[in-house]
Amino acid sequence: MTIDDLMAAARGRPSGFDYMRLTLSVLVLMIHSVQIAYGQKPYMNAVWAHFPIDGLAMTVLPMFFTLSGFLVAGSLYRCRTLLSFMGLRFIRIYPALAVEVTISAVLIGGLVTNLSWPEYFTSEAFLRYLLNVTGHVSNASLYLPGVFETNPEPGMANGQLWTVPYELICYIGLGVLALAGARKDRRVLLAGLLVFIAFSVIKMGLRTGWHFDPWVGPVTGRALVIAFLFGICLHAYRDRVQVHGYLVAIAAVVAVIAFSISGLGQYIGLVAIAYVTVGLGVLDLPRLWVLKSADLSYGIFLYHFIIQQLIAHLLPGMREWYWITAISLPVTMLVAHLSWVGIERPALKLRQRVFALECRIMRSLPGMTGWHASAER
């Protein structure tokens, strides 16, 4: 059966995608527990330097971005204009991000910093961290002054925010491709994917002197963008791509090996892991209560790092990755649930206001008919 067949059988929303989002967010939490417990160098050696552990770990974020690309592509086809598409992305991402950054900087940072409050709240590092809400995230902006100084990963408040700029690039890039005609001709999406892959390989080659040796470390931001584009293309060609269990298993093995052996291997791995992600996503399993009550994946993704840092700070005798995981997981899931109930779900109710604003603008601008006349919301 094709991806389209399997999605139609599940009435357009297989539960596999929901299970994937939750599972991947928990895996990110577990991977970071090593960094929080032992620090950056042991983290790199433990997680990224041993085959196949590094290959397995390196698949997690690309799977996240592939999943996002596939699901966001559906939103692209449902929206009438770029305004509603970007508006929906904004209300899904920004409110929860803004609250997390504010809580981390003002509440948690203010309570655990070893600086005086006047020094802390007027420091350049504090103000720079607050600017993370704009999506302008740099290595320096991941740190808060005088915070977690005795932890194995001193000063870092939320290392997971490094992916935010690449997520924004994905949404902007998809909008550009849509304006270039991607909704009417899916070959535009495929061309965009190939161009970005070529750009990424050339940039890597120029940086390494065209020596694509094995490396120790996580996937690059460019690889995450490519994973997102693969997800979009799989959605666009869902009527042609068939899903077979044995192919999903083979692709999973290929991805782990490819991510482990070479600097260029990540590109082969991205193709394989994209197929695995969507192949698992279209499974329609019975939904457990944890999926019916809330979507915890984004909250877990946002909050787990600083919660783990706080645990390492308050419980220095528990600085083992398994203790950090065991303690942080239920706490993070609780915080993620509160985020869903108090911030994310109310924000999603603004969708009708986004559509209403879109309609008013379309009425006020003669000749503006949206992406195409038959677009459905």
N, C-alpha and C positions, 0 to 999 in steps of 0.2 A: 504493500500500500504506500501511496505517496504521503508526504507530510500533510497535504491538503485533505486527503481522505481521512487520516487519523484525527485531524482537528475537527473535521465535520462530524465524525462519529462521536466526538466529545462535546458537540455543540459549541465549538469554537474556543473552548477554554479547558484543555486537559489539565488534570491536577498535577501532572508531572512537573510543569513549570513552577508551580507553587512549592512543591517539595524541593525542587532544585534550588530555588532562591533561599529557602530556609537552610538547607544543607550546606550550601556554599558559604553562607554568612557564618555558620558555626565553624566550618573548616578554617576560615580566615581567622576567627577568634583563636582556634587551637594553634595555628601556625605562629601567631603573634605571641602566644603565651611563652614560647621559647625565648623570643627576644626580650620580653618583659622580665623573665626569670633570670636570664644569664647575661644579657647585654648583646650589643650588635655583633661583635666578633664571634663569640660562641654560637650565636644565632645563625650567622652565615655558614659557619663550619658544620653545624648540626643539621640545618634544614636544606642548604643549597649545595653541599659539597659531596654528597654521596648518592650514587646511582642505586636504585631508582627513586630515592626519597626526593631529590631535587626535581626530577621530572614530574613526580606526582604533585609536589607543592606548586610547581610553576603552572600547572593547569588550572588552578582555582580561580585566579583573577581573570584569565582569558575566558573561562566558562561564564563568569559573572557578566562580562561585557558582551559576549555572544548572546547570552540570554536576554540582556537588556536590548541589544540591537534587534533581535527577533521580535520582541514584544513592542518596542517603540515603533517599529516599522508598521505594525498594525494600527497604531495611533495615527501615524502619518497618513495612511490611506483613509482613515475615518474623518480626519479634519478637513474642513473646507478651504482654509487658508493657512499661511505660515503663522499668522497671528494666533489662531487657536492652538496650533501645534506647539509653538513656543510657550504659550500661556499655560498649557497643560503640563509641560515639562517644568515650568517655573513653580507651579503650586505643588508639584510632587516632590521637588528636590529642595527648594530654597527654605520654606518655613522650618522644617525639621533641622536643616543644616544650621540656620541662623540661631535657633534655640540651643542646639548642641554646642556651638562655638561660644555662645554667651555664657552658658552654664559652666563650661570648662574653664573659661578665662576668669569670669567674675566670681562664681561660687567656689568651685573646687580649687582653682588656682589661688584665689584670695585666702582660702582657709589653710592651705598647706605650704604656701611660700615662706621662705625664711627671711624675706625682706619685710620691712615695715609697710603698712598699707599705702602711705603716701608715696613711697619709693616704687612699690609694685604697680599701682594703678596709673602712675604717670610715666612709667618706663616705656621706652621705644618698643621693646620686645612685646609688651602687653598690647599696645596699640596695633602693632604689626600682626599679632595673632588674631585680633578682632577683625582685621581685613580679610581673613579667610572666608568670611561670609560672602564676599564678592566673587569667590572662585579663583582669586589670584593667590595661589598657594605656592610657596617656595620652601626649600629646606629650612631656611631660617625661621619661617613663620609657623613651623610645627612646635616651636619651643616657647615656654613661658619662663620668665625670670624667677630664679630661686625656687623653682617647683621640682619636686622629686629629685633633689640633688643627691641623695644617698641611694637612689635606685640604681640597678645595673644599667638602665637606660636613662641617665640623668637629664632632667630638663625637658624631655619630650612629652608633650601633652597628648597629642593625637596624631601618631604617625600615619594613620590610614588616610588622612586627608590629602595625601599626595596624589591620589587618583582623581580628585575632584576636577582639576583643570582638564584632564583628558576626557572626562565625562562631558564637560561643557563643549569641548572641541567636537566630540561625536555628535551632539545635538545640532550645533551650528553647521557642521559639515553635512549632516543629513538634510538640513534645511536648504543649504546651497544646492545640493544634488536634486532636491525636489524642484527648486526654481529652474534648474537646468533641464527639467523634463523627466525626472526619474519616475514620477507617478504614471506617466503615460507610456514610457518606454523603459522597461527594467534593465535594458542593456546599459543605460546611463549609470545605474548603480554598479554594475559589473565593471564598467570602465573606470569609475571612481575608485573601486577597490584595487584594480590593477595598477593604476597610477600611484596610489598611496603606497602600495607594496614596493614599487620600483623606487619611489622617493626614499622609503625607509632603508632599503638595501643599499642604495647609493650613499646615503648619509652614514650608515654603519661602515661601509667600505672606506669612505674618506677618513673616518675617525680612526680606523684600525690599520690603515695602510693596505686594505684588501686582504688582511689575514684574519679569516673568520675562525679563530681558534675557540675551543671550549672556554666557557667563562663560569665564574661562580657568582651567582646573584639572581635576583628576581627578574621577571620579564620587564621589558622597557615599556614606557608609556605609549610609544608608537605601536608596539605589538598589541596593546589593549584597544587602540583605535581600530587596528586591522581586525581584531576579533569582533568588535562591534559591527564593522562593515560586513564581515562574513555572516553574522546573524541577520543583518538586513537582506543580504542577497539570498540566504536560505528562505527567508520569508517571501521574497519576490518570486523565487522559482519553486515555491512549495508544491506547485502542481506537477512538477517534473521530478523532484528529488524523492526517491523511494527510501524507505526505512526498513532495514532488516537487522534482526538481533545480532547475527554473526558479524555483520559489517560494523555495527556499533562497537562490538567487542574488539575487533581487529583495529579499528580506528583508535580506540583507547590505548592499546598497546603501542601503536605507532606514535601517538602523541607523547607518551611517557618517554620513549626512546629518543624521539626527535628533540624534545626539550632538554635532554640530558647530554647530547653528544656534541653540539656545535652551535656557534653563534648564528649560523644560518638555519639551524635545526628548528628554531622557534617558528619559522614561517611554514615549514612542513607540519609542525605540531599544531599550529593555529588552524590549518585546514581540517586536520583530523579531529581536534577537540571541539571544533564548531559542530561537526556532524554528530559527535557523541552528545553534546549538550542538547541539541534539538531532538536527537533520537530518544533521549531520556525524557525530555520535556513533553513530548507528545504522548507519553504513557498516561493513561487515565485510570489512576488508582483511587480507591475510596478515600475521601478526605477525612483526616483525623480532626479532632476538636481543635488542635493547635492551629490548623489552617483555617478553620471556620470562624474562629473568634477574632483574628487579627492578622495583618501582614507584618510580621516581626522582622523581616529580613533587613530592611533599610535601617531600622533602629539598632539592630545588632551590629550592623556594619559601621554605623556612626559612633556608637557609644562604647564598644567593647574595649578599645585601646586605652582610653583614659580610665575606665573602670579597673582594668588590669593594673595600670600604673598605680592607682590609688590603693589597691589591695597589696601590691608589693611594698608600698610606702607604709601602710598601717600594720602589715603582718610580715615583717622581714624574715621571720623564721619559717615562712611558708613559700619561700622563693624557689620552688620547683615547678616545672612547666605543668605537671599534672595537678598540683594544688591550685595554681593560678587558673587553670582551665576549669577545675571542679567548682571553685568558688565564684569565678567571674561569670560562668555561663548562666546560672539561674538569676543572678543579680542583673546581668545584662538583658536577659529575656524579660524580666520585670520592667526594667526601664524602657525597653523597646515597646512593651505593651502600653505603658503610660504615654510614650511618644505617639503611638498609633491612635490611642483614644483621645488624647488631649490636643494633638497637633496635626498629625498626618491625615487622619480621617476627616476632621473638620475642614482642613485645607482643600481636600478633594471635593468637598461639597461646593466649592467655589467654581466648579466646572461650568455650571449653568450661567454664571455671571460672565465667564470668559466667552461662552458662545453668544450671550446677549450682546456683549460689547462688540464682538465680531459682526453680528448682524447690523448693529447701528452704524458701524464704520462702512460696511458694504452698501447700506442704503444711502449713506451720505456721499459716497464716491461713485458717481455714475460710471458704468462700464466695468466695475470690479465684480467679477463673477466667481472668484475663488479659483481653486486649482483647475477644476473643470466643471462643466455645468451639471454633471450627474453625480457629483461628490455626495457621499452619504456621511452623516455624522454618526 
